[in-house]
Amino acid sequence: MQVPLKLQLFAIRPQPANTPVNGKCEKVNKDDLINEDDRNLHKIVCRRCKSVIFPEDVVMTVDNQPYQLRVMTHQAKGPAAFEKISWWWYTESDMVFDTVGWQTVDKKKVLMCGDCELGPIGFRSEDNKKFWVAVERVKYEKS
Ligand SMILES: [Zn+2]
């Protein structure tokens, strides 16, 4: 059966930067995330604008590392509400990012979508050598 053209157009239209999205973690299936090298199976993209944060096969997950992040909003503005997150994509190289932005929020160095400025999607260490992106605050795109 053919998909009506109208629906197709709707599906591929990028989300405008101010489109509201859920700012909290959303459950993802662990079995569908990791390839045989224990790295990300799919492209990791912004939940709102689908900008690519990591290409395939560059980051590994770490678990049981609790850290409080502000609930995601545009430029991390708005009332302070927090969420405790312990499951992350982790890297020690800023070279593996495709697109990422950062800003200082609540005296923490946090990572934002480099295109639509939704965030925080994660955080980085004080010395800028370690990076964590919340597994359940991003989307996955099969190539
Ligand atoms: Zn975005």
Backbone and ligand atoms as CSV (ligand in chain L), in Angstrom:
chain,resi,resn,atom,element,x,y,z
A,1,MET,N,N,0.834,-1.204,0.000
A,1,MET,CA,C,0.000,0.000,0.000
A,1,MET,C,C,0.869,1.254,0.000
A,2,GLN,N,N,0.497,2.231,-0.797
A,2,GLN,CA,C,1.274,3.464,-0.871
A,2,GLN,C,C,0.924,4.420,0.263
A,3,VAL,N,N,1.944,5.063,0.785
A,3,VAL,CA,C,1.700,6.068,1.817
A,3,VAL,C,C,1.269,7.353,1.114
A,4,PRO,N,N,0.185,7.983,1.581
A,4,PRO,CA,C,-0.235,9.239,0.938
A,4,PRO,C,C,0.886,10.285,0.990
A,5,LEU,N,N,1.046,11.011,-0.086
A,5,LEU,CA,C,2.128,11.989,-0.214
A,5,LEU,C,C,2.133,13.004,0.936
A,6,LYS,N,N,0.966,13.425,1.333
A,6,LYS,CA,C,0.865,14.412,2.416
A,6,LYS,C,C,1.559,13.928,3.695
A,7,LEU,N,N,1.337,12.653,3.997
A,7,LEU,CA,C,1.954,12.080,5.194
A,7,LEU,C,C,3.465,12.013,5.066
A,8,GLN,N,N,3.949,11.640,3.885
A,8,GLN,CA,C,5.388,11.572,3.655
A,8,GLN,C,C,6.038,12.928,3.896
A,9,LEU,N,N,5.428,13.966,3.352
A,9,LEU,CA,C,5.989,15.307,3.510
A,9,LEU,C,C,6.037,15.702,4.982
A,10,PHE,N,N,4.996,15.366,5.672
A,10,PHE,CA,C,4.953,15.697,7.088
A,10,PHE,C,C,6.086,14.991,7.839
A,11,ALA,N,N,6.322,13.738,7.473
A,11,ALA,CA,C,7.300,12.930,8.198
A,11,ALA,C,C,8.731,13.432,8.006
A,12,ILE,N,N,9.056,13.993,6.851
A,12,ILE,CA,C,10.444,14.393,6.617
A,12,ILE,C,C,10.687,15.873,6.917
A,13,ARG,N,N,9.648,16.616,7.241
A,13,ARG,CA,C,9.864,18.033,7.514
A,13,ARG,C,C,10.625,18.204,8.825
A,14,PRO,N,N,11.746,18.947,8.805
A,14,PRO,CA,C,12.476,19.108,10.067
A,14,PRO,C,C,11.660,19.893,11.081
A,15,GLN,N,N,11.882,19.600,12.347
A,15,GLN,CA,C,11.156,20.283,13.399
A,15,GLN,C,C,11.731,21.694,13.582
A,16,PRO,N,N,10.881,22.713,13.611
A,16,PRO,CA,C,11.397,24.061,13.892
A,16,PRO,C,C,12.039,24.112,15.282
A,17,ALA,N,N,12.964,25.045,15.451
A,17,ALA,CA,C,13.769,25.095,16.669
A,17,ALA,C,C,12.944,25.261,17.942
A,18,ASN,N,N,11.789,25.894,17.827
A,18,ASN,CA,C,11.017,26.159,19.048
A,18,ASN,C,C,9.924,25.125,19.315
A,19,THR,N,N,9.909,24.022,18.539
A,19,THR,CA,C,8.914,22.985,18.771
A,19,THR,C,C,9.083,22.387,20.165
A,20,PRO,N,N,8.032,22.384,20.971
A,20,PRO,CA,C,8.192,21.804,22.311
A,20,PRO,C,C,8.377,20.287,22.232
A,21,VAL,N,N,9.274,19.763,23.029
A,21,VAL,CA,C,9.454,18.310,23.133
A,21,VAL,C,C,9.556,17.955,24.612
A,22,ASN,N,N,9.377,16.685,24.895
A,22,ASN,CA,C,9.579,16.207,26.261
A,22,ASN,C,C,11.042,16.435,26.652
A,23,GLY,N,N,11.266,17.106,27.769
A,23,GLY,CA,C,12.626,17.413,28.182
A,23,GLY,C,C,13.265,16.369,29.068
A,24,LYS,N,N,12.521,15.295,29.351
A,24,LYS,CA,C,13.046,14.273,30.261
A,24,LYS,C,C,13.443,13.017,29.496
A,25,CYS,N,N,14.037,12.103,30.217
A,25,CYS,CA,C,14.438,10.828,29.623
A,25,CYS,C,C,13.218,10.067,29.107
A,26,GLU,N,N,13.411,9.370,27.989
A,26,GLU,CA,C,12.385,8.479,27.450
A,26,GLU,C,C,13.020,7.110,27.265
A,27,LYS,N,N,12.326,6.087,27.723
A,27,LYS,CA,C,12.868,4.725,27.701
A,27,LYS,C,C,13.317,4.300,26.301
A,28,VAL,N,N,14.504,3.720,26.230
A,28,VAL,CA,C,14.963,3.122,24.970
A,28,VAL,C,C,15.360,1.671,25.240
A,29,ASN,N,N,15.300,0.865,24.195
A,29,ASN,CA,C,15.614,-0.553,24.315
A,29,ASN,C,C,17.123,-0.781,24.184
A,30,LYS,N,N,17.729,-1.255,25.231
A,30,LYS,CA,C,19.178,-1.450,25.291
A,30,LYS,C,C,19.707,-2.350,24.165
A,31,ASP,N,N,18.915,-3.381,23.830
A,31,ASP,CA,C,19.379,-4.350,22.830
A,31,ASP,C,C,19.503,-3.759,21.442
A,32,ASP,N,N,18.877,-2.613,21.248
A,32,ASP,CA,C,18.831,-2.027,19.920
A,32,ASP,C,C,19.862,-0.899,19.758
A,33,LEU,N,N,20.758,-0.736,20.737
A,33,LEU,CA,C,21.640,0.431,20.739
A,33,LEU,C,C,23.088,0.138,20.381
A,34,ILE,N,N,23.546,-1.080,20.688
A,34,ILE,CA,C,24.978,-1.378,20.692
A,34,ILE,C,C,25.341,-2.331,19.563
A,35,ASN,N,N,26.457,-2.068,18.890
A,35,ASN,CA,C,26.915,-2.991,17.850
A,35,ASN,C,C,27.888,-4.016,18.438
A,36,GLU,N,N,28.483,-4.855,17.581
A,36,GLU,CA,C,29.335,-5.938,18.104
A,36,GLU,C,C,30.639,-5.418,18.713
A,37,ASP,N,N,31.005,-4.168,18.450
A,37,ASP,CA,C,32.185,-3.567,19.089
A,37,ASP,C,C,31.817,-2.789,20.361
A,38,ASP,N,N,30.597,-2.988,20.831
A,38,ASP,CA,C,30.099,-2.288,22.025
A,38,ASP,C,C,29.986,-0.785,21.834
A,39,ARG,N,N,29.893,-0.354,20.599
A,39,ARG,CA,C,29.693,1.075,20.350
A,39,ARG,C,C,28.318,1.316,19.739
A,40,ASN,N,N,27.977,2.600,19.565
A,40,ASN,CA,C,26.619,2.926,19.116
A,40,ASN,C,C,26.313,2.400,17.720
A,41,LEU,N,N,25.238,1.648,17.639
A,41,LEU,CA,C,24.825,1.007,16.385
A,41,LEU,C,C,24.276,2.026,15.383
A,42,HIS,N,N,23.571,3.025,15.894
A,42,HIS,CA,C,22.906,3.988,15.009
A,42,HIS,C,C,23.466,5.384,15.209
A,43,LYS,N,N,23.154,6.229,14.260
A,43,LYS,CA,C,23.431,7.654,14.444
A,43,LYS,C,C,22.679,8.152,15.667
A,44,ILE,N,N,23.299,9.027,16.443
A,44,ILE,CA,C,22.644,9.608,17.614
A,44,ILE,C,C,22.277,11.044,17.258
A,45,VAL,N,N,20.979,11.361,17.357
A,45,VAL,CA,C,20.504,12.655,16.869
A,45,VAL,C,C,19.706,13.402,17.932
A,46,CYS,N,N,19.579,14.689,17.736
A,46,CYS,CA,C,18.779,15.534,18.623
A,46,CYS,C,C,17.319,15.112,18.557
A,47,ARG,N,N,16.698,15.038,19.697
A,47,ARG,CA,C,15.296,14.652,19.792
A,47,ARG,C,C,14.393,15.613,19.030
A,48,ARG,N,N,14.753,16.885,19.007
A,48,ARG,CA,C,13.859,17.866,18.401
A,48,ARG,C,C,14.166,18.130,16.928
A,49,CYS,N,N,15.418,18.455,16.588
A,49,CYS,CA,C,15.698,18.888,15.209
A,49,CYS,C,C,16.402,17.819,14.388
A,50,LYS,N,N,16.741,16.686,15.007
A,50,LYS,CA,C,17.377,15.547,14.320
A,50,LYS,C,C,18.792,15.845,13.834
A,51,SER,N,N,19.379,16.912,14.325
A,51,SER,CA,C,20.778,17.193,14.024
A,51,SER,C,C,21.647,16.056,14.581
A,52,VAL,N,N,22.679,15.653,13.832
A,52,VAL,CA,C,23.497,14.503,14.247
A,52,VAL,C,C,24.474,14.921,15.348
A,53,ILE,N,N,24.420,14.229,16.473
A,53,ILE,CA,C,25.331,14.480,17.594
A,53,ILE,C,C,26.556,13.564,17.469
A,54,PHE,N,N,26.323,12.264,17.276
A,54,PHE,CA,C,27.404,11.316,17.003
A,54,PHE,C,C,27.072,10.508,15.745
A,55,PRO,N,N,28.047,10.309,14.849
A,55,PRO,CA,C,27.840,9.334,13.770
A,55,PRO,C,C,27.867,7.911,14.350
A,56,GLU,N,N,27.621,6.896,13.536
A,56,GLU,CA,C,27.627,5.516,14.034
A,56,GLU,C,C,29.010,5.123,14.554
A,57,ASP,N,N,29.005,4.201,15.536
A,57,ASP,CA,C,30.206,3.442,15.902
A,57,ASP,C,C,31.332,4.286,16.514
A,58,VAL,N,N,31.017,5.257,17.339
A,58,VAL,CA,C,32.081,6.078,17.939
A,58,VAL,C,C,32.059,6.165,19.469
A,59,VAL,N,N,30.931,5.863,20.112
A,59,VAL,CA,C,30.870,6.004,21.572
A,59,VAL,C,C,30.370,4.730,22.248
A,60,MET,N,N,30.775,4.574,23.513
A,60,MET,CA,C,30.359,3.426,24.305
A,60,MET,C,C,29.464,3.910,25.447
A,61,THR,N,N,28.691,2.995,26.029
A,61,THR,CA,C,27.839,3.406,27.146
A,61,THR,C,C,28.525,3.124,28.486
A,62,VAL,N,N,28.194,3.944,29.449
A,62,VAL,CA,C,28.541,3.658,30.839
A,62,VAL,C,C,27.247,3.761,31.646
A,63,ASP,N,N,27.165,2.936,32.674
A,63,ASP,CA,C,25.955,2.911,33.483
A,63,ASP,C,C,26.330,3.145,34.945
A,64,ASN,N,N,25.327,3.359,35.756
A,64,ASN,CA,C,25.558,3.555,37.193
A,64,ASN,C,C,26.476,4.725,37.505
A,65,GLN,N,N,26.341,5.809,36.744
A,65,GLN,CA,C,27.093,7.031,37.038
A,65,GLN,C,C,26.109,8.171,37.227
A,66,PRO,N,N,25.503,8.240,38.419
A,66,PRO,CA,C,24.440,9.216,38.637
A,66,PRO,C,C,24.933,10.667,38.567
A,67,TYR,N,N,24.157,11.479,37.873
A,67,TYR,CA,C,24.468,12.904,37.737
A,67,TYR,C,C,23.150,13.619,37.508
A,68,GLN,N,N,23.005,14.785,38.124
A,68,GLN,CA,C,21.752,15.526,37.976
A,68,GLN,C,C,21.843,16.493,36.815
A,69,LEU,N,N,20.901,16.392,35.902
A,69,LEU,CA,C,20.831,17.349,34.801
A,69,LEU,C,C,19.497,18.060,34.844
A,70,ARG,N,N,19.531,19.326,34.502
A,70,ARG,CA,C,18.318,20.109,34.361
A,70,ARG,C,C,17.448,19.503,33.253
A,71,VAL,N,N,16.155,19.559,33.402
A,71,VAL,CA,C,15.246,19.095,32.355
A,71,VAL,C,C,15.480,19.937,31.099
A,72,MET,N,N,15.458,19.307,29.930
A,72,MET,CA,C,15.811,19.997,28.684
A,72,MET,C,C,14.774,21.041,28.263
A,73,THR,N,N,15.299,22.214,27.880
A,73,THR,CA,C,14.479,23.260,27.279
A,73,THR,C,C,15.354,23.973,26.246
A,74,HIS,N,N,14.780,24.911,25.517
A,74,HIS,CA,C,15.557,25.707,24.590
A,74,HIS,C,C,16.562,26.557,25.374
A,75,GLN,N,N,17.847,26.394,25.083
A,75,GLN,CA,C,18.945,27.099,25.763
A,75,GLN,C,C,18.955,26.849,27.272
A,76,ALA,N,N,18.337,25.751,27.701
A,76,ALA,CA,C,18.282,25.377,29.122
A,76,ALA,C,C,17.725,26.497,29.993
A,77,LYS,N,N,16.794,27.266,29.410
A,77,LYS,CA,C,16.169,28.346,30.177
A,77,LYS,C,C,14.884,27.857,30.827
A,78,GLY,N,N,14.349,28.670,31.709
A,78,GLY,CA,C,13.085,28.310,32.341
A,78,GLY,C,C,13.300,27.843,33.758
A,79,PRO,N,N,12.200,27.451,34.420
A,79,PRO,CA,C,12.290,27.056,35.824
A,79,PRO,C,C,13.229,25.866,35.992
A,80,ALA,N,N,14.000,25.885,37.077
A,80,ALA,CA,C,14.950,24.806,37.313
A,80,ALA,C,C,14.229,23.559,37.798
A,81,ALA,N,N,14.247,22.520,36.978
A,81,ALA,CA,C,13.731,21.215,37.371
A,81,ALA,C,C,14.813,20.226,36.979
A,82,PHE,N,N,15.037,19.241,37.814
A,82,PHE,CA,C,16.176,18.366,37.585
A,82,PHE,C,C,15.765,16.912,37.467
A,83,GLU,N,N,16.644,16.158,36.851
A,83,GLU,CA,C,16.414,14.732,36.669
A,83,GLU,C,C,17.748,14.032,36.933
A,84,LYS,N,N,17.681,12.954,37.684
A,84,LYS,CA,C,18.902,12.194,37.966
A,84,LYS,C,C,19.073,11.137,36.881
A,85,ILE,N,N,20.231,11.146,36.251
A,85,ILE,CA,C,20.495,10.264,35.116
A,85,ILE,C,C,21.740,9.442,35.413
A,86,SER,N,N,21.725,8.163,35.051
A,86,SER,CA,C,22.927,7.362,35.334
A,86,SER,C,C,23.428,6.550,34.138
A,87,TRP,N,N,22.770,6.686,33.004
A,87,TRP,CA,C,23.138,5.898,31.822
A,87,TRP,C,C,23.565,6.861,30.716
A,88,TRP,N,N,24.790,6.718,30.228
A,88,TRP,CA,C,25.379,7.721,29.332
A,88,TRP,C,C,26.118,7.107,28.155
A,89,TRP,N,N,26.170,7.857,27.060
A,89,TRP,CA,C,27.194,7.652,26.035
A,89,TRP,C,C,28.408,8.417,26.514
A,90,TYR,N,N,29.589,7.787,26.463
A,90,TYR,CA,C,30.770,8.383,27.062
A,90,TYR,C,C,31.928,8.426,26.063
A,91,THR,N,N,32.628,9.541,26.034
A,91,THR,CA,C,33.830,9.627,25.207
A,91,THR,C,C,34.850,10.566,25.844
A,92,GLU,N,N,36.107,10.356,25.496
A,92,GLU,CA,C,37.174,11.260,25.953
A,92,GLU,C,C,37.748,12.035,24.773
A,93,SER,N,N,36.982,12.064,23.671
A,93,SER,CA,C,37.449,12.799,22.502
A,93,SER,C,C,36.349,13.703,21.954
A,94,ASP,N,N,36.616,14.990,21.912
A,94,ASP,CA,C,35.614,15.875,21.313
A,94,ASP,C,C,35.599,15.759,19.789
A,95,MET,N,N,36.568,15.027,19.229
A,95,MET,CA,C,36.629,14.853,17.781
A,95,MET,C,C,35.542,13.922,17.247
A,96,VAL,N,N,34.958,13.092,18.099
A,96,VAL,CA,C,33.969,12.132,17.603
A,96,VAL,C,C,32.571,12.752,17.486
A,97,PHE,N,N,32.377,13.918,18.059
A,97,PHE,CA,C,31.081,14.582,17.894
A,97,PHE,C,C,30.915,15.036,16.456
A,98,ASP,N,N,29.697,14.942,15.969
A,98,ASP,CA,C,29.398,15.555,14.690
A,98,ASP,C,C,29.045,17.020,14.954
A,99,THR,N,N,27.962,17.249,15.689
A,99,THR,CA,C,27.572,18.608,16.061
A,99,THR,C,C,27.230,18.634,17.544
A,100,VAL,N,N,27.773,19.589,18.257
A,100,VAL,CA,C,27.393,19.741,19.662
A,100,VAL,C,C,27.644,21.186,20.072
A,101,GLY,N,N,26.847,21.668,20.998
A,101,GLY,CA,C,27.076,22.988,21.569
A,101,GLY,C,C,27.268,22.826,23.062
A,102,TRP,N,N,27.712,23.874,23.727
A,102,TRP,CA,C,27.815,23.766,25.176
A,102,TRP,C,C,27.535,25.114,25.806
A,103,GLN,N,N,27.176,25.100,27.038
A,103,GLN,CA,C,27.032,26.329,27.797
A,103,GLN,C,C,27.166,25.998,29.279
A,104,THR,N,N,27.305,27.025,30.087
A,104,THR,CA,C,27.395,26.809,31.524
A,104,THR,C,C,26.029,27.091,32.137
A,105,VAL,N,N,25.474,26.078,32.798
A,105,VAL,CA,C,24.163,26.193,33.430
A,105,VAL,C,C,24.302,25.713,34.863
A,106,ASP,N,N,23.824,26.497,35.814
A,106,ASP,CA,C,23.941,26.139,37.231
A,106,ASP,C,C,25.390,25.798,37.582
A,107,LYS,N,N,26.326,26.530,37.002
A,107,LYS,CA,C,27.773,26.359,37.226
A,107,LYS,C,C,28.305,25.018,36.736
A,108,LYS,N,N,27.544,24.350,35.879
A,108,LYS,CA,C,28.028,23.103,35.301
A,108,LYS,C,C,28.207,23.298,33.810
A,109,LYS,N,N,29.208,22.615,33.246
A,109,LYS,CA,C,29.416,22.678,31.809
A,109,LYS,C,C,28.550,21.616,31.150
A,110,VAL,N,N,27.517,22.067,30.466
A,110,VAL,CA,C,26.585,21.109,29.878
A,110,VAL,C,C,26.643,21.129,28.364
A,111,LEU,N,N,26.213,20.011,27.756
A,111,LEU,CA,C,26.194,19.872,26.312
A,111,LEU,C,C,24.788,20.132,25.799
A,112,MET,N,N,24.723,20.819,24.665
A,112,MET,CA,C,23.448,21.204,24.071
A,112,MET,C,C,23.427,20.715,22.632
A,113,CYS,N,N,22.231,20.669,22.017
A,113,CYS,CA,C,22.184,20.440,20.577
A,113,CYS,C,C,22.882,21.619,19.904
A,114,GLY,N,N,23.788,21.337,18.980
A,114,GLY,CA,C,24.539,22.390,18.310
A,114,GLY,C,C,23.704,23.185,17.327
A,115,ASP,N,N,22.550,22.668,16.964
A,115,ASP,CA,C,21.708,23.366,15.991
A,115,ASP,C,C,20.536,24.100,16.623
A,116,CYS,N,N,19.691,23.383,17.363
A,116,CYS,CA,C,18.479,24.043,17.887
A,116,CYS,C,C,18.627,24.460,19.347
A,117,GLU,N,N,19.786,24.168,19.959
A,117,GLU,CA,C,20.080,24.575,21.336
A,117,GLU,C,C,19.136,23.974,22.366
A,118,LEU,N,N,18.608,22.793,22.073
A,118,LEU,CA,C,17.864,22.055,23.086
A,118,LEU,C,C,18.876,21.410,24.037
A,119,GLY,N,N,18.585,21.482,25.320
A,119,GLY,CA,C,19.508,20.834,26.244
A,119,GLY,C,C,19.183,21.141,27.690
A,120,PRO,N,N,20.001,20.637,28.612
A,120,PRO,CA,C,21.223,19.853,28.360
A,120,PRO,C,C,20.938,18.415,27.892
A,121,ILE,N,N,21.706,17.992,26.899
A,121,ILE,CA,C,21.670,16.586,26.495
A,121,ILE,C,C,22.722,15.795,27.262
A,122,GLY,N,N,23.655,16.505,27.890
A,122,GLY,CA,C,24.710,15.825,28.637
A,122,GLY,C,C,25.599,16.859,29.297
A,123,PHE,N,N,26.812,16.442,29.691
A,123,PHE,CA,C,27.723,17.379,30.357
A,123,PHE,C,C,29.160,16.986,30.060
A,124,ARG,N,N,30.082,17.870,30.417
A,124,ARG,CA,C,31.495,17.555,30.228
A,124,ARG,C,C,32.260,17.880,31.502
A,125,SER,N,N,33.444,17.287,31.618
A,125,SER,CA,C,34.250,17.488,32.817
A,125,SER,C,C,34.821,18.897,32.827
A,126,GLU,N,N,35.250,19.356,33.977
A,126,GLU,CA,C,35.813,20.703,34.138
A,126,GLU,C,C,36.975,20.956,33.177
A,127,ASP,N,N,37.796,19.938,32.945
A,127,ASP,CA,C,38.960,20.112,32.064
A,127,ASP,C,C,38.633,19.868,30.588
A,128,ASN,N,N,37.335,19.659,30.283
A,128,ASN,CA,C,36.893,19.465,28.900
A,128,ASN,C,C,37.484,18.241,28.222
A,129,LYS,N,N,37.813,17.228,28.998
A,129,LYS,CA,C,38.416,16.037,28.395
A,129,LYS,C,C,37.510,14.820,28.434
A,130,LYS,N,N,36.391,14.928,29.132
A,130,LYS,CA,C,35.456,13.805,29.224
A,130,LYS,C,C,34.049,14.314,28.945
A,131,PHE,N,N,33.288,13.491,28.226
A,131,PHE,CA,C,31.968,13.925,27.775
A,131,PHE,C,C,30.946,12.819,28.015
A,132,TRP,N,N,29.792,13.203,28.528
A,132,TRP,CA,C,28.704,12.254,28.768
A,132,TRP,C,C,27.429,12.788,28.096
A,133,VAL,N,N,26.774,11.939,27.319
A,133,VAL,CA,C,25.497,12.307,26.701
A,133,VAL,C,C,24.449,11.294,27.159
A,134,ALA,N,N,23.334,11.787,27.678
A,134,ALA,CA,C,22.308,10.901,28.237
A,134,ALA,C,C,21.687,10.014,27.153
A,135,VAL,N,N,21.773,8.704,27.364
A,135,VAL,CA,C,21.276,7.724,26.390
A,135,VAL,C,C,19.791,7.931,26.103
A,136,GLU,N,N,19.038,8.332,27.125
A,136,GLU,CA,C,17.586,8.432,26.974
A,136,GLU,C,C,17.085,9.863,26.724
A,137,ARG,N,N,18.041,10.762,26.387
A,137,ARG,CA,C,17.601,12.128,26.029
A,137,ARG,C,C,17.846,12.431,24.564
A,138,VAL,N,N,18.217,11.411,23.812
A,138,VAL,CA,C,18.504,11.598,22.386
A,138,VAL,C,C,17.711,10.567,21.587
A,139,LYS,N,N,17.732,10.715,20.261
A,139,LYS,CA,C,17.046,9.758,19.416
A,139,LYS,C,C,18.057,9.023,18.560
A,140,TYR,N,N,17.610,7.925,17.937
A,140,TYR,CA,C,18.490,7.065,17.157
A,140,TYR,C,C,17.956,6.951,15.742
A,141,GLU,N,N,18.864,7.070,14.780
A,141,GLU,CA,C,18.432,7.068,13.393
A,141,GLU,C,C,19.164,5.980,12.637
A,142,LYS,N,N,18.403,5.028,12.126
A,142,LYS,CA,C,19.000,3.947,11.340
A,142,LYS,C,C,19.403,4.482,9.978
A,143,SER,N,N,20.574,4.104,9.520
A,143,SER,CA,C,20.997,4.594,8.191
A,143,SER,C,C,20.399,3.722,7.108
L,1,ZN,ZN,ZN,18.390,20.041,17.988
